[in-house]
Structures are given as C-alpha cells and as structure tokens.
C-alpha cells in the first residue's frame, strides 16, 4: 500500500503539466490532502471498533457479575435453609 502511494507521489512530481510548476504543486497538494483524509478515516474506523469492543466487554462483565451475584445469593439461601433445618 505504501509503495502504491509512493508511486503516485513520484508520478505527480515528475509530470509536466501545461501551466508549469503551479500545476505540479496543486496536484501534489490534492494528493497530500487525499492521503491525510485516508489516515483520518482509518483512525475514525479504529476508534469506532474500539468503542464497540469496550461496550461488548462492559456488557459481558455485567452479565458475569449478575451471574456471580445470583450464585452467591443461592448459596447463601441454601446455607440458611440448611442451618434452619439443623440448628445445631
């Protein structure tokens, strides 16, 4: 991918546009803006994936916590019932 962009950059710098150096610069500037836009889009995609992953992890942790609480409550209730049946 980097070779592809390097090739385009070199091609834009070596072309002879009809209006001289100003045309080269404007093409190169357009290329640079496009490359910056690609980087920004990539960063935004990565941030969105990270957010989705954090939400998923939070949901999984809350489900596990509810399960643990339920197990602890059931164990405490079973211990209480066993104690009430055999207080000694």
FILODO-719823 format. One record per atom (N, C-alpha, C): residue number from 1; y, x, z; residue in three letters. Coordinates in Angstrom, 1 decimal, always signed. Each point is the difference from the previous one (the first is absolute). Example, Ala and Ser with C-alpha at 12.3 -4.5 7.8 and 13.67 -1.06 7.14 Angstrom:
2
 seq  north   east     up type
   1   -5.7  +13.2   +7.8  ALA
   1   +1.2   -0.9   +0.0  ALA
   1   +1.2   +0.9   +0.0  ALA
   2   +1.1   -0.4   -0.7  SER
   2   +1.1   +0.9   +0.0  SER
   2   +1.1   -0.8   +0.8  SER
REM end
This chain:
88
 seq  north   east     up type
   1   -1.2   +0.8   +0.0  UNK
   1   +1.2   -0.8   +0.0  UNK
   1   +1.3   +0.9   +0.0  UNK
   2   -0.1   +1.0   +0.8  UNK
   2   +1.2   +0.9   +0.0  UNK
   2   +0.2   +0.7   -1.3  UNK
   3   -1.2   +0.4   -0.6  UNK
   3   +0.1   +0.7   -1.3  UNK
   3   +0.7   -1.0   -1.1  UNK
   4   -0.4   -1.3   +0.1  UNK
   4   +0.6   -0.9   -0.9  UNK
   4   +1.5   -0.1   +0.1  UNK
   5   +0.5   -0.1   +1.3  UNK
   5   +1.5   -0.1   +0.2  UNK
   5   +0.6   +1.4   -0.4  UNK
   6   -0.6   +1.1   +0.3  UNK
   6   +0.5   +1.3   -0.4  UNK
   6   +0.2   +0.1   -1.5  UNK
   7   -1.0   -0.5   -0.7  UNK
   7   +0.0   +0.0   -1.5  UNK
   7   +1.2   -0.9   -0.5  UNK
   8   +0.2   -1.1   +0.6  UNK
   8   +1.1   -0.9   -0.5  UNK
   8   +1.3   +0.7   +0.3  UNK
   9   +0.1   +0.6   +1.2  UNK
   9   +1.3   +0.6   +0.4  UNK
   9   +0.3   +1.2   -1.0  UNK
  10   -1.0   +0.8   -0.3  UNK
  10   +0.2   +1.1   -1.0  UNK
  10   +0.4   -0.5   -1.3  UNK
  11   -0.7   -1.1   -0.5  UNK
  11   +0.3   -0.6   -1.3  UNK
  11   +1.5   -0.5   +0.0  UNK
  12   +0.4   -0.7   +1.1  UNK
  12   +1.4   -0.5   +0.0  UNK
  12   +1.0   +1.1   +0.0  UNK
  13   -0.3   +1.1   +0.6  UNK
  13   +1.0   +1.1   +0.0  UNK
  13   +0.0   +0.8   -1.3  UNK
  14   -1.1   +0.0   -0.7  UNK
  14   +0.0   +0.8   -1.3  UNK
  14   +0.4   -0.8   -1.2  UNK
  15   +0.1   -1.3   +0.1  UNK
  15   +0.4   -0.8   -1.2  UNK
  15   +1.4   +0.3   -0.4  UNK
  16   +0.3   -0.2   -1.3  UNK
  16   +1.4   +0.2   -0.5  UNK
  16   +0.5   -1.4   -0.3  UNK
  17   +0.7   -0.7   +0.9  UNK
  17   +0.6   -1.3   -0.3  UNK
  17   +1.2   +0.1   -0.9  UNK
  18   +0.3   -1.0   -0.8  UNK
  18   +1.1   +0.1   -0.9  UNK
  18   +1.3   +0.3   +0.6  UNK
  19   +0.3   -0.4   +1.2  UNK
  19   +1.3   +0.2   +0.6  UNK
  19   +0.1   +1.2   +0.9  UNK
  20   -0.9   +0.9   -0.1  UNK
  20   +0.0   +1.3   +0.7  UNK
  20   -0.5   -0.1   +1.5  UNK
  21   +0.6   +0.8   +0.8  UNK
  21   -0.5   +0.2   +1.4  UNK
  21   +0.1   -1.2   +0.8  UNK
  22   +1.1   -0.9   -0.2  UNK
  22   +0.1   -1.2   +0.8  UNK
  22   -1.2   -0.9   -0.1  UNK
  23   -0.6   -0.1   -1.2  UNK
  23   -1.1   -0.8   -0.2  UNK
  23   -1.2   +0.5   +0.7  UNK
  24   -0.2   +1.4   +0.1  UNK
  24   -1.1   +0.6   +0.8  UNK
  24   +0.1   -0.4   +1.4  UNK
  25   +1.3   +0.1   +0.5  UNK
  25   +0.2   -0.2   +1.4  UNK
  25   -0.3   -1.5   +0.4  UNK
  26   +0.5   -0.9   -0.8  UNK
  26   -0.2   -1.4   +0.3  UNK
  26   -1.5   -0.4   -0.1  UNK
  27   -0.8   +0.6   -0.9  UNK
  27   -1.4   -0.2   -0.1  UNK
  27   -0.7   +0.6   +1.3  UNK
  28   +0.4   +1.2   +0.3  UNK
  28   -0.6   +0.6   +1.2  UNK
  28   +0.4   -0.8   +1.3  UNK
  29   +1.2   -0.5   +0.1  UNK
  29   +0.4   -0.8   +1.1  UNK
  29   -0.8   -1.3   +0.1  UNK
  30   -0.2   -0.6   -1.2  UNK
  30   -0.8   -1.2   +0.0  UNK
  30   -1.5   +0.3   +0.4  UNK
  31   -0.5   +1.1   -0.4  UNK
  31   -1.3   +0.4   +0.4  UNK
  31   -0.1   +0.2   +1.5  UNK
  32   +1.0   +0.7   +0.6  UNK
  32   +0.1   +0.3   +1.4  UNK
  32   +0.1   -1.3   +0.8  UNK
  33   +0.8   -0.9   -0.4  UNK
  33   +0.1   -1.3   +0.7  UNK
  33   -1.3   -0.7   -0.1  UNK
  34   -0.7   +0.0   -1.1  UNK
  34   -1.3   -0.6   -0.1  UNK
  34   -1.0   +0.6   +1.0  UNK
  35   +0.0   +1.3   +0.1  UNK
  35   -0.9   +0.7   +0.9  UNK
  35   +0.3   -0.3   +1.4  UNK
  36   +1.2   -0.1   +0.4  UNK
  36   +0.4   -0.4   +1.3  UNK
  36   -0.4   -1.4   +0.3  UNK
  37   +0.1   -0.9   -0.9  UNK
  37   -0.4   -1.4   +0.1  UNK
  37   -1.5   +0.0   +0.3  UNK
  38   -0.8   +0.8   -0.7  UNK
  38   -1.5   +0.0   +0.2  UNK
  38   -0.3   +0.5   +1.4  UNK
  39   +0.7   +1.0   +0.5  UNK
  39   -0.2   +0.5   +1.3  UNK
  39   +0.3   -1.1   +1.1  UNK
  40   +1.1   -0.7   -0.2  UNK
  40   +0.4   -1.1   +0.9  UNK
  40   -1.0   -1.1   +0.0  UNK
  41   -0.5   -0.4   -1.2  UNK
  41   -1.0   -1.0   -0.1  UNK
  41   -1.3   +0.4   +0.7  UNK
  42   -0.4   +1.3   -0.1  UNK
  42   -1.2   +0.5   +0.6  UNK
  42   +0.2   -0.1   +1.6  UNK
  43   +1.1   +0.4   +0.4  UNK
  43   +0.3   +0.0   +1.5  UNK
  43   -0.1   -1.5   +0.5  UNK
  44   +0.6   -0.9   -0.7  UNK
  44   +0.0   -1.4   +0.4  UNK
  44   -1.4   -0.6   +0.1  UNK
  45   -0.8   +0.4   -1.0  UNK
  45   -1.4   -0.4   +0.0  UNK
  45   -0.7   +0.5   +1.2  UNK
  46   +0.2   +1.3   +0.2  UNK
  46   -0.7   +0.6   +1.2  UNK
  46   +0.4   -0.6   +1.3  UNK
  47   +1.3   -0.3   +0.2  UNK
  47   +0.5   -0.7   +1.2  UNK
  47   -0.6   -1.4   +0.1  UNK
  48   -0.2   -0.7   -1.1  UNK
  48   -0.6   -1.4   +0.1  UNK
  48   -1.4   +0.1   +0.4  UNK
  49   -0.8   +1.0   -0.6  UNK
  49   -1.4   +0.2   +0.4  UNK
  49   -0.1   +0.3   +1.4  UNK
  50   +0.9   +0.9   +0.5  UNK
  50   +0.0   +0.4   +1.4  UNK
  50   +0.2   -1.2   +0.9  UNK
  51   +1.0   -0.9   -0.3  UNK
  51   +0.3   -1.2   +0.7  UNK
  51   -1.2   -0.9   +0.1  UNK
  52   -0.7   -0.2   -1.2  UNK
  52   -1.2   -0.9   +0.0  UNK
  52   -1.0   +0.6   +0.9  UNK
  53   -0.2   +1.3   +0.0  UNK
  53   -1.0   +0.6   +0.8  UNK
  53   +0.3   -0.1   +1.5  UNK
  54   +1.2   +0.1   +0.4  UNK
  54   +0.4   -0.1   +1.4  UNK
  54   -0.2   -1.5   +0.4  UNK
  55   +0.3   -0.9   -0.8  UNK
  55   -0.2   -1.4   +0.3  UNK
  55   -1.5   -0.3   +0.2  UNK
  56   -0.8   +0.5   -0.9  UNK
  56   -1.4   -0.2   +0.1  UNK
  56   -0.6   +0.6   +1.3  UNK
  57   +0.5   +1.2   +0.3  UNK
  57   -0.5   +0.7   +1.2  UNK
  57   +0.4   -0.8   +1.3  UNK
  58   +1.2   -0.5   +0.0  UNK
  58   +0.5   -0.8   +1.1  UNK
  58   -0.8   -1.3   +0.2  UNK
  59   -0.3   -0.6   -1.1  UNK
  59   -0.9   -1.2   +0.1  UNK
  59   -1.4   +0.3   +0.5  UNK
  60   -0.5   +1.1   -0.5  UNK
  60   -1.4   +0.4   +0.4  UNK
  60   +0.0   +0.3   +1.5  UNK
  61   +1.1   +0.7   +0.5  UNK
  61   +0.1   +0.3   +1.4  UNK
  61   +0.1   -1.2   +0.9  UNK
  62   +0.8   -1.0   -0.5  UNK
  62   +0.2   -1.2   +0.8  UNK
  62   -1.3   -0.8   +0.0  UNK
  63   -0.8   +0.0   -1.0  UNK
  63   -1.3   -0.7   -0.1  UNK
  63   -0.9   +0.7   +1.0  UNK
  64   -0.1   +1.3   +0.0  UNK
  64   -0.9   +0.7   +0.9  UNK
  64   +0.4   -0.2   +1.4  UNK
  65   +1.3   +0.0   +0.3  UNK
  65   +0.5   -0.2   +1.4  UNK
  65   -0.4   -1.4   +0.5  UNK
  66   +0.2   -1.0   -0.9  UNK
  66   -0.5   -1.4   +0.4  UNK
  66   -1.5   +0.0   +0.3  UNK
  67   -0.7   +0.7   -0.8  UNK
  67   -1.5   +0.0   +0.2  UNK
  67   -0.3   +0.7   +1.3  UNK
  68   +0.6   +1.1   +0.3  UNK
  68   -0.2   +0.7   +1.3  UNK
  68   +0.4   -0.8   +1.2  UNK
  69   +1.1   -0.7   -0.1  UNK
  69   +0.4   -0.9   +1.1  UNK
  69   -1.0   -1.1   +0.2  UNK
  70   -0.5   -0.6   -1.1  UNK
  70   -1.0   -1.0   +0.1  UNK
  70   -1.3   +0.5   +0.7  UNK
  71   -0.4   +1.2   -0.4  UNK
  71   -1.2   +0.6   +0.6  UNK
  71   +0.2   +0.2   +1.5  UNK
  72   +1.2   +0.5   +0.3  UNK
  72   +0.3   +0.3   +1.4  UNK
  72   +0.1   -1.3   +0.8  UNK
  73   +0.6   -1.0   -0.5  UNK
  73   +0.0   -1.3   +0.6  UNK
  73   -1.4   -0.6   +0.2  UNK
  74   -0.8   +0.1   -1.0  UNK
  74   -1.4   -0.5   +0.1  UNK
  74   -0.8   +0.7   +1.1  UNK
  75   +0.2   +1.4   +0.0  UNK
  75   -0.7   +0.8   +1.0  UNK
  75   +0.5   -0.3   +1.4  UNK
  76   +1.3   -0.2   +0.2  UNK
  76   +0.5   -0.4   +1.3  UNK
  76   -0.5   -1.3   +0.4  UNK
  77   +0.0   -1.0   -0.9  UNK
  77   -0.5   -1.3   +0.3  UNK
  77   -1.5   +0.0   +0.4  UNK
  78   -0.8   +0.8   -0.8  UNK
  78   -1.4   +0.2   +0.3  UNK
  78   -0.2   +0.6   +1.4  UNK
  79   +0.8   +1.0   +0.3  UNK
  79   -0.1   +0.6   +1.4  UNK
  79   +0.4   -0.9   +1.1  UNK
  80   +1.0   -0.9   -0.3  UNK
  80   +0.4   -1.0   +1.0  UNK
  80   -1.1   -1.0   +0.2  UNK
  81   -0.6   -0.5   -1.0  UNK
  81   -1.1   -1.0   +0.1  UNK
  81   -1.2   +0.6   +0.7  UNK
  82   -0.3   +1.3   -0.3  UNK
  82   -1.1   +0.6   +0.6  UNK
  82   +0.3   +0.2   +1.5  UNK
  83   +1.2   +0.3   +0.4  UNK
  83   +0.4   +0.2   +1.4  UNK
  83   -0.1   -1.4   +0.7  UNK
  84   +0.5   -1.0   -0.6  UNK
  84   +0.0   -1.3   +0.6  UNK
  84   -1.5   -0.5   +0.2  UNK
  85   -0.8   +0.3   -0.9  UNK
  85   -1.4   -0.4   +0.2  UNK
  85   -0.7   +0.8   +1.1  UNK
  86   +0.3   +1.2   +0.1  UNK
  86   -0.6   +0.9   +1.0  UNK
  86   +1.1   +0.7   +0.7  UNK
  87   +0.5   -0.6   +1.0  UNK
  87   +1.2   +0.6   +0.7  UNK
  87   -0.4   +1.2   +0.9  UNK
  88   -1.2   +0.3   +0.2  UNK
  88   -0.4   +1.0   +0.9  UNK
  88   -0.5   +1.2   -0.7  UNK
REM end
